[in-house]
């Protein structure tokens, strides 16, 4: 019988449905300390959006 897969962080036996190859405890620990992923393109601030819409949607005066 093959050896059970183990968590690389704490050496606990992994459940068959382990995520990212980590045990549930280490996965939860990782989720609690990891900052959310930041998008490559920052979202414009409300002031930038307001300025854009106020200038681009203004009537042309035709």
PyMOL Python script that loads the backbone (N, CA, C, O; Angstrom):
from pymol import cmd

cmd.read_pdbstr("""\
ATOM      1  N   UNK A   1       0.855  -1.182   0.000  1.00  0.00           N
ATOM      2  CA  UNK A   1       0.000   0.000   0.000  1.00  0.00           C
ATOM      3  C   UNK A   1       0.894   1.236   0.000  1.00  0.00           C
ATOM      4  O   UNK A   1       1.830   1.318   0.796  1.00  0.00           O
ATOM      5  N   UNK A   2       0.617   2.213  -0.896  1.00  0.00           N
ATOM      6  CA  UNK A   2       1.458   3.411  -0.967  1.00  0.00           C
ATOM      7  C   UNK A   2       1.309   4.278   0.288  1.00  0.00           C
ATOM      8  O   UNK A   2       0.278   4.271   0.960  1.00  0.00           O
ATOM      9  N   UNK A   3       2.365   5.011   0.568  1.00  0.00           N
ATOM     10  CA  UNK A   3       2.319   5.928   1.710  1.00  0.00           C
ATOM     11  C   UNK A   3       1.302   7.029   1.425  1.00  0.00           C
ATOM     12  O   UNK A   3       1.096   7.412   0.273  1.00  0.00           O
ATOM     13  N   UNK A   4       0.668   7.535   2.482  1.00  0.00           N
ATOM     14  CA  UNK A   4      -0.311   8.604   2.342  1.00  0.00           C
ATOM     15  C   UNK A   4       0.410   9.912   2.011  1.00  0.00           C
ATOM     16  O   UNK A   4       1.524  10.158   2.473  1.00  0.00           O
ATOM     17  N   UNK A   5      -0.241  10.735   1.210  1.00  0.00           N
ATOM     18  CA  UNK A   5       0.316  12.051   0.885  1.00  0.00           C
ATOM     19  C   UNK A   5       0.323  12.899   2.151  1.00  0.00           C
ATOM     20  O   UNK A   5      -0.567  12.797   2.995  1.00  0.00           O
ATOM     21  N   UNK A   6       1.347  13.736   2.258  1.00  0.00           N
ATOM     22  CA  UNK A   6       1.487  14.555   3.465  1.00  0.00           C
ATOM     23  C   UNK A   6       1.551  16.033   3.113  1.00  0.00           C
ATOM     24  O   UNK A   6       2.002  16.413   2.033  1.00  0.00           O
ATOM     25  N   UNK A   7       1.098  16.846   4.037  1.00  0.00           N
ATOM     26  CA  UNK A   7       1.133  18.299   3.888  1.00  0.00           C
ATOM     27  C   UNK A   7       2.587  18.760   3.952  1.00  0.00           C
ATOM     28  O   UNK A   7       3.308  18.383   4.876  1.00  0.00           O
ATOM     29  N   UNK A   8       3.028  19.563   2.994  1.00  0.00           N
ATOM     30  CA  UNK A   8       4.418  20.025   3.010  1.00  0.00           C
ATOM     31  C   UNK A   8       4.707  21.025   4.132  1.00  0.00           C
ATOM     32  O   UNK A   8       5.868  21.261   4.463  1.00  0.00           O
ATOM     33  N   UNK A   9       3.670  21.610   4.714  1.00  0.00           N
ATOM     34  CA  UNK A   9       3.855  22.594   5.780  1.00  0.00           C
ATOM     35  C   UNK A   9       3.989  21.948   7.156  1.00  0.00           C
ATOM     36  O   UNK A   9       4.886  22.296   7.923  1.00  0.00           O
ATOM     37  N   UNK A  10       3.092  21.001   7.471  1.00  0.00           N
ATOM     38  CA  UNK A  10       3.065  20.444   8.828  1.00  0.00           C
ATOM     39  C   UNK A  10       3.232  18.931   8.885  1.00  0.00           C
ATOM     40  O   UNK A  10       3.279  18.354   9.972  1.00  0.00           O
ATOM     41  N   UNK A  11       3.323  18.289   7.735  1.00  0.00           N
ATOM     42  CA  UNK A  11       3.518  16.841   7.626  1.00  0.00           C
ATOM     43  C   UNK A  11       2.297  16.022   8.046  1.00  0.00           C
ATOM     44  O   UNK A  11       2.422  14.825   8.307  1.00  0.00           O
ATOM     45  N   UNK A  12       1.126  16.642   8.114  1.00  0.00           N
ATOM     46  CA  UNK A  12      -0.103  15.907   8.427  1.00  0.00           C
ATOM     47  C   UNK A  12      -0.516  15.097   7.207  1.00  0.00           C
ATOM     48  O   UNK A  12      -0.199  15.458   6.074  1.00  0.00           O
ATOM     49  N   UNK A  13      -1.219  14.014   7.447  1.00  0.00           N
ATOM     50  CA  UNK A  13      -1.735  13.194   6.344  1.00  0.00           C
ATOM     51  C   UNK A  13      -2.823  13.993   5.641  1.00  0.00           C
ATOM     52  O   UNK A  13      -3.716  14.549   6.279  1.00  0.00           O
ATOM     53  N   UNK A  14      -2.731  14.041   4.307  1.00  0.00           N
ATOM     54  CA  UNK A  14      -3.694  14.821   3.518  1.00  0.00           C
ATOM     55  C   UNK A  14      -4.947  14.011   3.234  1.00  0.00           C
ATOM     56  O   UNK A  14      -4.868  12.810   2.976  1.00  0.00           O
ATOM     57  N   UNK A  15      -6.112  14.667   3.279  1.00  0.00           N
ATOM     58  CA  UNK A  15      -7.329  13.991   2.845  1.00  0.00           C
ATOM     59  C   UNK A  15      -7.294  13.818   1.323  1.00  0.00           C
ATOM     60  O   UNK A  15      -6.552  14.516   0.632  1.00  0.00           O
ATOM     61  N   UNK A  16      -8.081  12.909   0.819  1.00  0.00           N
ATOM     62  CA  UNK A  16      -8.084  12.627  -0.621  1.00  0.00           C
ATOM     63  C   UNK A  16      -8.473  13.849  -1.450  1.00  0.00           C
ATOM     64  O   UNK A  16      -8.035  13.982  -2.593  1.00  0.00           O
ATOM     65  N   UNK A  17      -9.283  14.733  -0.896  1.00  0.00           N
ATOM     66  CA  UNK A  17      -9.747  15.904  -1.646  1.00  0.00           C
ATOM     67  C   UNK A  17      -9.008  17.182  -1.237  1.00  0.00           C
ATOM     68  O   UNK A  17      -9.592  18.265  -1.264  1.00  0.00           O
ATOM     69  N   UNK A  18      -7.756  17.070  -0.865  1.00  0.00           N
ATOM     70  CA  UNK A  18      -6.996  18.242  -0.410  1.00  0.00           C
ATOM     71  C   UNK A  18      -6.840  19.262  -1.532  1.00  0.00           C
ATOM     72  O   UNK A  18      -6.703  18.909  -2.703  1.00  0.00           O
ATOM     73  N   UNK A  19      -6.865  20.526  -1.147  1.00  0.00           N
ATOM     74  CA  UNK A  19      -6.740  21.641  -2.084  1.00  0.00           C
ATOM     75  C   UNK A  19      -5.327  22.183  -2.001  1.00  0.00           C
ATOM     76  O   UNK A  19      -4.794  22.378  -0.908  1.00  0.00           O
ATOM     77  N   UNK A  20      -4.714  22.427  -3.158  1.00  0.00           N
ATOM     78  CA  UNK A  20      -3.362  22.986  -3.221  1.00  0.00           C
ATOM     79  C   UNK A  20      -2.325  22.119  -2.514  1.00  0.00           C
ATOM     80  O   UNK A  20      -1.228  22.588  -2.212  1.00  0.00           O
ATOM     81  N   UNK A  21      -2.662  20.860  -2.249  1.00  0.00           N
ATOM     82  CA  UNK A  21      -1.715  19.954  -1.603  1.00  0.00           C
ATOM     83  C   UNK A  21      -1.451  20.267  -0.148  1.00  0.00           C
ATOM     84  O   UNK A  21      -0.436  19.840   0.401  1.00  0.00           O
ATOM     85  N   UNK A  22      -2.364  21.020   0.499  1.00  0.00           N
ATOM     86  CA  UNK A  22      -2.209  21.369   1.907  1.00  0.00           C
ATOM     87  C   UNK A  22      -3.328  20.731   2.722  1.00  0.00           C
ATOM     88  O   UNK A  22      -4.411  20.450   2.209  1.00  0.00           O
ATOM     89  N   UNK A  23      -3.042  20.509   4.008  1.00  0.00           N
ATOM     90  CA  UNK A  23      -4.073  19.987   4.899  1.00  0.00           C
ATOM     91  C   UNK A  23      -5.066  21.111   5.206  1.00  0.00           C
ATOM     92  O   UNK A  23      -4.742  22.280   4.999  1.00  0.00           O
ATOM     93  N   UNK A  24      -6.254  20.789   5.690  1.00  0.00           N
ATOM     94  CA  UNK A  24      -7.254  21.823   5.972  1.00  0.00           C
ATOM     95  C   UNK A  24      -6.748  22.904   6.939  1.00  0.00           C
ATOM     96  O   UNK A  24      -7.053  24.082   6.752  1.00  0.00           O
ATOM     97  N   UNK A  25      -5.991  22.526   7.953  1.00  0.00           N
ATOM     98  CA  UNK A  25      -5.500  23.509   8.916  1.00  0.00           C
ATOM     99  C   UNK A  25      -4.533  24.494   8.266  1.00  0.00           C
ATOM    100  O   UNK A  25      -4.638  25.700   8.491  1.00  0.00           O
ATOM    101  N   UNK A  26      -3.604  24.003   7.475  1.00  0.00           N
ATOM    102  CA  UNK A  26      -2.637  24.888   6.818  1.00  0.00           C
ATOM    103  C   UNK A  26      -3.305  25.720   5.731  1.00  0.00           C
ATOM    104  O   UNK A  26      -2.918  26.868   5.510  1.00  0.00           O
ATOM    105  N   UNK A  27      -4.293  25.165   5.055  1.00  0.00           N
ATOM    106  CA  UNK A  27      -5.025  25.915   4.040  1.00  0.00           C
ATOM    107  C   UNK A  27      -5.788  27.074   4.688  1.00  0.00           C
ATOM    108  O   UNK A  27      -5.804  28.183   4.154  1.00  0.00           O
ATOM    109  N   UNK A  28      -6.414  26.819   5.830  1.00  0.00           N
ATOM    110  CA  UNK A  28      -7.114  27.877   6.543  1.00  0.00           C
ATOM    111  C   UNK A  28      -6.126  28.933   7.032  1.00  0.00           C
ATOM    112  O   UNK A  28      -6.396  30.130   6.932  1.00  0.00           O
ATOM    113  N   UNK A  29      -4.993  28.499   7.554  1.00  0.00           N
ATOM    114  CA  UNK A  29      -3.969  29.449   8.019  1.00  0.00           C
ATOM    115  C   UNK A  29      -3.499  30.331   6.861  1.00  0.00           C
ATOM    116  O   UNK A  29      -3.335  31.540   7.023  1.00  0.00           O
ATOM    117  N   UNK A  30      -3.285  29.729   5.707  1.00  0.00           N
ATOM    118  CA  UNK A  30      -2.857  30.471   4.530  1.00  0.00           C
ATOM    119  C   UNK A  30      -3.922  31.478   4.105  1.00  0.00           C
ATOM    120  O   UNK A  30      -3.598  32.611   3.747  1.00  0.00           O
ATOM    121  N   UNK A  31      -5.171  31.077   4.144  1.00  0.00           N
ATOM    122  CA  UNK A  31      -6.264  31.969   3.751  1.00  0.00           C
ATOM    123  C   UNK A  31      -6.377  33.155   4.699  1.00  0.00           C
ATOM    124  O   UNK A  31      -6.777  34.240   4.277  1.00  0.00           O
ATOM    125  N   UNK A  32      -6.037  32.974   5.952  1.00  0.00           N
ATOM    126  CA  UNK A  32      -6.174  34.050   6.939  1.00  0.00           C
ATOM    127  C   UNK A  32      -5.030  35.059   6.867  1.00  0.00           C
ATOM    128  O   UNK A  32      -5.200  36.198   7.300  1.00  0.00           O
ATOM    129  N   UNK A  33      -3.882  34.677   6.338  1.00  0.00           N
ATOM    130  CA  UNK A  33      -2.745  35.588   6.318  1.00  0.00           C
ATOM    131  C   UNK A  33      -2.423  36.126   4.931  1.00  0.00           C
ATOM    132  O   UNK A  33      -1.623  37.054   4.809  1.00  0.00           O
ATOM    133  N   UNK A  34      -3.014  35.579   3.899  1.00  0.00           N
ATOM    134  CA  UNK A  34      -2.730  36.012   2.539  1.00  0.00           C
ATOM    135  C   UNK A  34      -3.610  37.199   2.182  1.00  0.00           C
ATOM    136  O   UNK A  34      -4.819  37.179   2.411  1.00  0.00           O
ATOM    137  N   UNK A  35      -2.995  38.232   1.621  1.00  0.00           N
ATOM    138  CA  UNK A  35      -3.760  39.391   1.179  1.00  0.00           C
ATOM    139  C   UNK A  35      -4.490  39.037  -0.106  1.00  0.00           C
ATOM    140  O   UNK A  35      -4.021  38.200  -0.877  1.00  0.00           O
ATOM    141  N   UNK A  36      -5.631  39.666  -0.342  1.00  0.00           N
ATOM    142  CA  UNK A  36      -6.360  39.403  -1.575  1.00  0.00           C
ATOM    143  C   UNK A  36      -5.514  39.737  -2.800  1.00  0.00           C
ATOM    144  O   UNK A  36      -4.667  40.629  -2.764  1.00  0.00           O
ATOM    145  N   UNK A  37      -5.753  39.026  -3.849  1.00  0.00           N
ATOM    146  CA  UNK A  37      -5.028  39.271  -5.095  1.00  0.00           C
ATOM    147  C   UNK A  37      -5.439  40.631  -5.656  1.00  0.00           C
ATOM    148  O   UNK A  37      -6.626  40.944  -5.746  1.00  0.00           O
ATOM    149  N   UNK A  38      -4.465  41.418  -6.024  1.00  0.00           N
ATOM    150  CA  UNK A  38      -4.725  42.743  -6.565  1.00  0.00           C
ATOM    151  C   UNK A  38      -4.710  42.654  -8.089  1.00  0.00           C
ATOM    152  O   UNK A  38      -3.840  42.012  -8.678  1.00  0.00           O
ATOM    153  N   UNK A  39      -5.665  43.294  -8.701  1.00  0.00           N
ATOM    154  CA  UNK A  39      -5.746  43.281 -10.159  1.00  0.00           C
ATOM    155  C   UNK A  39      -4.530  43.986 -10.760  1.00  0.00           C
ATOM    156  O   UNK A  39      -3.969  44.903 -10.160  1.00  0.00           O
ATOM    157  N   UNK A  40      -4.137  43.545 -11.943  1.00  0.00           N
ATOM    158  CA  UNK A  40      -3.009  44.169 -12.629  1.00  0.00           C
ATOM    159  C   UNK A  40      -3.304  45.617 -12.989  1.00  0.00           C
ATOM    160  O   UNK A  40      -2.413  46.464 -12.933  1.00  0.00           O
ATOM    161  N   UNK A  41      -4.546  45.910 -13.358  1.00  0.00           N
ATOM    162  CA  UNK A  41      -4.938  47.266 -13.715  1.00  0.00           C
ATOM    163  C   UNK A  41      -5.785  47.816 -12.586  1.00  0.00           C
ATOM    164  O   UNK A  41      -6.860  47.284 -12.308  1.00  0.00           O
ATOM    165  N   UNK A  42      -5.328  48.865 -11.931  1.00  0.00           N
ATOM    166  CA  UNK A  42      -6.099  49.392 -10.812  1.00  0.00           C
ATOM    167  C   UNK A  42      -7.422  49.993 -11.273  1.00  0.00           C
ATOM    168  O   UNK A  42      -7.518  50.545 -12.369  1.00  0.00           O
ATOM    169  N   UNK A  43      -8.412  49.880 -10.444  1.00  0.00           N
ATOM    170  CA  UNK A  43      -9.717  50.461 -10.719  1.00  0.00           C
ATOM    171  C   UNK A  43      -9.616  51.964 -10.517  1.00  0.00           C
ATOM    172  O   UNK A  43      -9.061  52.409  -9.512  1.00  0.00           O
ATOM    173  N   UNK A  44     -10.130  52.748 -11.434  1.00  0.00           N
ATOM    174  CA  UNK A  44     -10.037  54.201 -11.264  1.00  0.00           C
ATOM    175  C   UNK A  44     -10.842  54.650 -10.046  1.00  0.00           C
ATOM    176  O   UNK A  44     -11.857  54.046  -9.698  1.00  0.00           O
ATOM    177  N   UNK A  45     -10.384  55.694  -9.420  1.00  0.00           N
ATOM    178  CA  UNK A  45     -11.069  56.216  -8.241  1.00  0.00           C
ATOM    179  C   UNK A  45     -12.406  56.828  -8.640  1.00  0.00           C
ATOM    180  O   UNK A  45     -12.660  57.073  -9.819  1.00  0.00           O
ATOM    181  N   UNK A  46     -13.240  57.068  -7.665  1.00  0.00           N
ATOM    182  CA  UNK A  46     -14.549  57.664  -7.932  1.00  0.00           C
ATOM    183  C   UNK A  46     -14.393  59.037  -8.570  1.00  0.00           C
ATOM    184  O   UNK A  46     -15.172  59.397  -9.453  1.00  0.00           O
ATOM    185  N   UNK A  47     -13.399  59.807  -8.136  1.00  0.00           N
ATOM    186  CA  UNK A  47     -13.191  61.135  -8.702  1.00  0.00           C
ATOM    187  C   UNK A  47     -12.835  61.045 -10.179  1.00  0.00           C
ATOM    188  O   UNK A  47     -13.315  61.853 -10.974  1.00  0.00           O
ATOM    189  N   UNK A  48     -12.012  60.090 -10.561  1.00  0.00           N
ATOM    190  CA  UNK A  48     -11.627  59.921 -11.966  1.00  0.00           C
ATOM    191  C   UNK A  48     -12.843  59.498 -12.783  1.00  0.00           C
ATOM    192  O   UNK A  48     -13.072  60.019 -13.874  1.00  0.00           O
ATOM    193  N   UNK A  49     -13.625  58.553 -12.255  1.00  0.00           N
ATOM    194  CA  UNK A  49     -14.816  58.100 -12.985  1.00  0.00           C
ATOM    195  C   UNK A  49     -15.804  59.251 -13.157  1.00  0.00           C
ATOM    196  O   UNK A  49     -16.374  59.426 -14.234  1.00  0.00           O
ATOM    197  N   UNK A  50     -16.008  60.039 -12.094  1.00  0.00           N
ATOM    198  CA  UNK A  50     -16.943  61.165 -12.170  1.00  0.00           C
ATOM    199  C   UNK A  50     -16.486  62.172 -13.223  1.00  0.00           C
ATOM    200  O   UNK A  50     -17.295  62.663 -14.011  1.00  0.00           O
ATOM    201  N   UNK A  51     -15.195  62.476 -13.235  1.00  0.00           N
ATOM    202  CA  UNK A  51     -14.665  63.423 -14.215  1.00  0.00           C
ATOM    203  C   UNK A  51     -14.840  62.874 -15.632  1.00  0.00           C
ATOM    204  O   UNK A  51     -15.248  63.604 -16.535  1.00  0.00           O
ATOM    205  N   UNK A  52     -14.532  61.595 -15.824  1.00  0.00           N
ATOM    206  CA  UNK A  52     -14.656  60.984 -17.142  1.00  0.00           C
ATOM    207  C   UNK A  52     -16.097  61.065 -17.642  1.00  0.00           C
ATOM    208  O   UNK A  52     -16.340  61.462 -18.781  1.00  0.00           O
ATOM    209  N   UNK A  53     -17.052  60.687 -16.789  1.00  0.00           N
ATOM    210  CA  UNK A  53     -18.442  60.672 -17.227  1.00  0.00           C
ATOM    211  C   UNK A  53     -18.982  62.082 -17.418  1.00  0.00           C
ATOM    212  O   UNK A  53     -19.808  62.314 -18.301  1.00  0.00           O
ATOM    213  N   UNK A  54     -18.530  63.017 -16.606  1.00  0.00           N
ATOM    214  CA  UNK A  54     -19.052  64.382 -16.754  1.00  0.00           C
ATOM    215  C   UNK A  54     -18.534  65.034 -18.036  1.00  0.00           C
ATOM    216  O   UNK A  54     -19.215  65.886 -18.606  1.00  0.00           O
ATOM    217  N   UNK A  55     -17.346  64.653 -18.498  1.00  0.00           N
ATOM    218  CA  UNK A  55     -16.795  65.245 -19.715  1.00  0.00           C
ATOM    219  C   UNK A  55     -17.178  64.465 -20.959  1.00  0.00           C
ATOM    220  O   UNK A  55     -17.335  65.060 -22.026  1.00  0.00           O
ATOM    221  N   UNK A  56     -17.333  63.156 -20.857  1.00  0.00           N
ATOM    222  CA  UNK A  56     -17.598  62.366 -22.056  1.00  0.00           C
ATOM    223  C   UNK A  56     -19.091  62.260 -22.374  1.00  0.00           C
ATOM    224  O   UNK A  56     -19.456  61.963 -23.511  1.00  0.00           O
ATOM    225  N   UNK A  57     -19.957  62.499 -21.385  1.00  0.00           N
ATOM    226  CA  UNK A  57     -21.385  62.371 -21.658  1.00  0.00           C
ATOM    227  C   UNK A  57     -22.071  63.731 -21.745  1.00  0.00           C
ATOM    228  O   UNK A  57     -23.299  63.805 -21.794  1.00  0.00           O
ATOM    229  N   UNK A  58     -21.296  64.789 -21.763  1.00  0.00           N
ATOM    230  CA  UNK A  58     -21.865  66.139 -21.862  1.00  0.00           C
ATOM    231  C   UNK A  58     -22.467  66.334 -23.246  1.00  0.00           C
ATOM    232  O   UNK A  58     -21.928  65.834 -24.233  1.00  0.00           O
ATOM    233  N   UNK A  59     -23.571  67.050 -23.327  1.00  0.00           N
ATOM    234  CA  UNK A  59     -24.171  67.329 -24.653  1.00  0.00           C
ATOM    235  C   UNK A  59     -23.185  68.122 -25.524  1.00  0.00           C
ATOM    236  O   UNK A  59     -22.406  68.936 -25.029  1.00  0.00           O
ATOM    237  N   UNK A  60     -23.242  67.863 -26.810  1.00  0.00           N
ATOM    238  CA  UNK A  60     -22.313  68.517 -27.737  1.00  0.00           C
ATOM    239  C   UNK A  60     -22.818  69.900 -28.166  1.00  0.00           C
ATOM    240  O   UNK A  60     -22.054  70.665 -28.756  1.00  0.00           O
ATOM    241  N   UNK A  61     -24.076  70.239 -27.889  1.00  0.00           N
ATOM    242  CA  UNK A  61     -24.604  71.547 -28.240  1.00  0.00           C
ATOM    243  C   UNK A  61     -25.086  71.639 -29.675  1.00  0.00           C
ATOM    244  O   UNK A  61     -25.187  72.741 -30.215  1.00  0.00           O
ATOM    245  N   UNK A  62     -25.385  70.521 -30.305  1.00  0.00           N
ATOM    246  CA  UNK A  62     -25.828  70.542 -31.710  1.00  0.00           C
ATOM    247  C   UNK A  62     -27.260  70.950 -31.809  1.00  0.00           C
ATOM    248  O   UNK A  62     -27.805  71.025 -32.910  1.00  0.00           O
TER     249      UNK A  62
END
""", "prot")
cmd.dss("prot")
cmd.show_as("cartoon", "prot")
cmd.util.cbc("prot")
cmd.orient("prot")
